[in-house]
Amino acid sequence: MLADFFAYDFLTRALIGGVLVAIVAPVLGIFLTVRRYSLIADTLSHASLAGVAIGVLLGWNPVATAIVVTIVVAIGIERLRSSGTFSGEAVLALFLSGSLAFAVVAMSAAKAFNGGVLAYLFGSITTVSVSDLWIIGGLVVGTLGIVIMRYPQFFLLSFDEDIAKANGLPVTADSLLLAIMTAATVAVSMRVVGILLIGALMVVPVLAAMQFGRGFKETMGISVGISVLSVLVGLAVSYSFDLATGGTIVLCAIGFFLVSTMIGSMVAARR
């Protein structure tokens, strides 16, 4: 089984691309989850679908337009949220429904409801190219570098924005930076797990890791491990039984969440 992933180039690229996404997704997801802002991943995934629709409608590169549109939407979300005029949930609901509606109308106008669009919706990891890997790899390196440099600021921001402001931290700029990195991750990762599933890969491994009751850094490390394991097992199962890879990966992550919940409950009962 494992030998097959190194015997065929497309499977090797799928393995590398999946692991790279599995590393970066929960690193950002833990900050979003602690802030109770995890729905931004789903909102941005719908925005990336609108970007794909624009690309298809105008005959441009769908991935490039998805990245641009998703980042623009992320900036719009943060601007509206930080203004205090609307609550965070209201802003997310506004952009989520608006992006989805625009995507449906644009794709119907372009008559683009076909297998190609499904590949963006649910992922097509076996079609990941070498250029895709370079883009994903660059995103991972850049994101991890920023997180390492800004970790104390992101940590404080995630737990309490008011305290972060009181300490003189650039809360608006840091929030915007997190949103932009999340947007780029969502748009770039859609070839691996799909637009409708990337949000789950950002959140579910984090929720699973939280069941062990460890510190923030340990939880982040555990969530990355669970995410990578979900991708590896999901790839193996989908390859063996000819299943949709993106959905299989997410189901594996949910399975690990259920297992971690049971383990966490048993550990808590013994204390």
N, C-alpha and C positions, 0 to 999 in steps of 0.2 A: 504493500500500500504506500508506504513512505517513499519507496524507490520511484514510484510512478510520478511523484511531484517533482522529482529531479530529472526524470527521463524525458519529460516533455516541457518545452520552453513555456508554453502558455500556462501550464500548471505551476511551474516555478514562479512565473510572474504573479500568478494569482496568490500563491503562498506569501511572497514577499509583500505584495500590496496589502493583503489582508492583515498581516502582522503589523505593518507600519500604521495602518488605520487603527488597529486594536490598541496600539501604544498611545497614540495622541488623543483618541476620543475620550477615554475616562480621565485623562489628565485635565482636560478642560471641563469635563462633565462633573467632576467633584466640586469645582468652584461654583458651577451653576446650581447643583443640587443643594449645597449648603445654603446658598442664597435664596432657595425656594424659587428658582428662576429657570428650572430645567425645561419648561415648555418653550423656551426660546429656541431650542434645538429643533423642535417640531415646526415652529413658525418659520424658521429660516429654511427648513427643508422644503416647505411649500413655496417659499420665495425662490429657491433654486429651481423648482419646477416651473415657475413663471419665467425664470431666466432661460431655461431650456426651450420653453414655448416661444419666446422671443427669437431665439436663435434659429429654431425650425421655421418660424414664420418669415424671417428676413433672409434665410439662407446663410446665416453666420454659424460659427462654431458654437454648438450648444453648451459645451463645458465652459468656454470663455465667457459667454453671456451669463451663464448661471453664476459664475464667480463674481462678476461685476454687479449683477442685480442683487445677489444675496448680501454682499458687503454694503451696498447702498441701503438696502432694507434694514440691515443691522444698525447702521448709523441713524436711520430714521427712527427706529425703535428706541434707541438710547436717548436721542434728542427729545422725543416726546415724553419718555419716562422720567428723565431728569428734570424736565420742566415743571413737574408736579401737577400739571393740569389733569392728567389721567393716571389711573393706577397702572401698575405694571401688567396686571392680568388683562385689563381693558385694551391696552396698547397691543399686547400679543394677539388677543382675539381679533382686533381690527386688521392687523397685518396678515394673520393666518387666513382669515376668510377672504380678504381682498386678494391675496396672492393666489389662492386656490381658484377663486372665481375668474381672475384674469387668465390663469393658465388654461382653464377649461375652454374659455371663449377663444383664446388665441390658437389653441390646438384644433378646435373645431373649425376655425376659419382657415387654418392651414391644412385641414383634413389630415392631421398627423397622428390620429389615434391608431397606432400600429405597433408591431413588435419592437421597433426601435425605441419608442416612448416607454414601453414596458421595461426595457432594459435599464432606463434611467430610474423608473419608479421602484423597481425591485432589485436592481443591481444585475450586473453581468460580469462577474469577477474574472471569468475565463477570457474575457476580451481585453483585459488590462494590458496596455502596451508598454514598451520600454520608456517612452516619453511620459506616460502616466506615472510610472514609478519614479522618474526623476522629479516630477512635480510633487507627488506625495512625499517623497523623501525630503525635498526642500522644505515643504510645509512642516514636516515633523521636526526637522533640525531647528528651523526658525521658531516654531511654537515652544519647543522644549527650552531653547535658549532664552526666550523671553520670560517663560515661567520661572526658570532658575534665577534670572536676574531680578524679577519683580515678585518673587514668592512671598516675602513678608507683607508687601503691599496688597497682593491678591488675597492672602490669607485673612488679613484684617478686614478688607473690604467685604469678603464673603460672609464673615460672621456679624459684622456690625458697621454699616455705612456711617452712622453718626459718629462712632468712635474714630473711624478712619478720617472723617472730616476734622474732628477735634484735634487729631494729631498732625494736621496740616497736609495730609496726603491728597494727591490729585484724583479724587474719587471719580469725577466725570471722565477724565482721560483714561483712567484704569478700566472703568466700566466699558468705555467705548473700545478699548484695546481688546478686552476679553470678548466682546460681542463680535468684533471684526475677525479675530482668530477663530471663533466658533463658526462664523459664516464661511470663512475660507475652508475650514475642515469639512463642513457639511457639503459644500459644493464640490470639492475635490474627491470626497469619499463616495459620491453617489454611484460611481462605476463599480465600487467594491460591494457595498451592501444595499445600495438603493436609496433614493430620496426619502421614501416612506419608512425606512428602517434605521437610518443613521442615528436618529434621535435616541432610539432604544439602546444602541451600542454605547452611547455617551452616558446613559443614565443607569441602565440595569446592572452592569458590573459594579458601579459605584454603590448602588443599593445593596448588592450582595456583599460587598466588602464591609459595609457599615454594620452588618450583623455580627461581626467579630468584636466590636467595641474597642477598637484600637485607636491610636492617635491619628492626627490628620495625615501626616506623611506616610505612616504605615498603611492607612486605609487607601491612600492613593496608590501605593505599590501593590497592594493586594488586588485592587480594582484593575490595574493594568494586567496583572497575572491572570485574573479571571477572564478579562477581555481577550487576551492572546489565546488562552486555552479554548475559549468559545469559538474563536476563528479556526483554530487548528482542528478541533473536533467537528465543527460545522462543515469545514471543507472536506474532511474525510468521509463524514456521513453522506453529504450531498453527492460526492463523487461516487461512493459505493452504491447508492440507491437512486441515482439520477434525479435528485431533488433540487429545488430552487436554493441556490447557495445562500443568498442574503437572508432569506427567511429561516433557513436551517441554523445559521449562525446566531440569529437573535433568539430562536427557540432554545438553543444550547445555553445561551446566557441566562435565559429565564430559568432553565433547569438548574444551573449553578446557583441562581438566587434562591430557589426553593431548598436546595441542599444546604446552603449557608444559613438559611433561616432556621432549619431544623437543628443544625449544629449550634448556632447561637442560642437557641432555646434550651438545648441540653446543657450547655456551659453555664447559662444563667441559673438553671435549676439546681445545679450542683453548688453554687455559691451560697 
